[in-house]
Amino acid sequence: MMSFGEIIRRAREEKKIILRKVAAELDIDQAIISKFERGERKPTKEQVLKFASFYDLNENELVIAWLSDKVVYDLAEEDYAQEALKAAEEKIQYIKSKKNE
């Protein structure tokens, strides 16, 4: 499973677009995009959607990669990460069921 940064880097390289051009088109600093690609900085959801549109990537898949990266970076070093994820999944299901009532 690829990270958000790996996905956008691969898309850029496949389209043979230089970083400077991406930065100009998306109005995001070139150094920041480079950090996104290397996983050193996390984009906002708005920026994720810009990348999806620019590279013609599946928006849902890119957002899922971005969200999963956020979770992994927050929990990777925690001893109870998997248990916390299971509890969070149950809470999400509970909240969604309450909204549908």
N, C-alpha and C positions, 0 to 999 in steps of 0.2 A: 504494500500500500504506500503510495507516494504522498509526501507532504505537500502543502500548498505551494511552498517555494519550489519544490522539484517540478510540480506541474506547470507553474508559470515559466520556469526556466526552459523546460523541455518545449513548451509551446513557442516561446520566443526563438529558440534555436531551430526548431523545425520550420518556422516561417522565415528564418534567416533575417531577423530584424535586430538591429543593434540596440543596445540598452538606451542610448541617447534618444533614439526615435520613439521608443516606448514612453520614455519620460516626457517627451514633448507632447505626444498624443494624449496621454492620460493626465497631464499636468501634475505629475508627482516627481519629486527630485530623483535624479538618476542614482545617487548614492543610497537613497531609501529603498528604491526598487531592488538594487543589488543586495541590500540587507534582507529584504523579503525573500529573495531567491535563495540566499544562504541560510535562512531560518534564524537570522540574528535579530530580526524585528518583526512585529506582527502588524498586519494591516487592519484597517477598520473594515466593517462589513461593506460600507460604501465603496471602498477601494477594491475589495474582492469582486464586487459586482462590475466595476469598471474593467477589471482584468478579464472577467468572463466574457463581457461584451466585445472587448478589443480583440481577444484571441479567438472569439467564436467558440468558447468552451461551454459545456453544459453547466448552467448556473447552479443548479442544485448540487451537482457533484463537487463543484469548486467550493461552495459554501460548506458542505459537509466536511471536506478536507480541512478547511480553515477552522471550523468548529472543533473537529477532532484534535487538531494541533493544539488549540487552546487548552483543551482538557488534558491532553498528554503532558504538556509543559507544566501545567499546574500540579498534576498528580504523580508524575513519573517517579519522584523520589520518596513518595509517601509509603509507609509500610502497609497501610490499609487501603490502597488505591482501588483495588478491584472490589472490595466490599463497599467502598464509598460509591463507586460507579453503579453497583447493583442497587443500592439504596436510592441513588439519584434517579435511576430508571423507574423505580417503583413510584417515587414522588411525582415524576413527570406524568406517568400514567394516571395517578390519582388526580392531579390538577386538571388534566385533559378531561377526565370523566366528570369532574365537577362542573366544568365549563359546558359540557354537553347536556347537563340536566335541565 
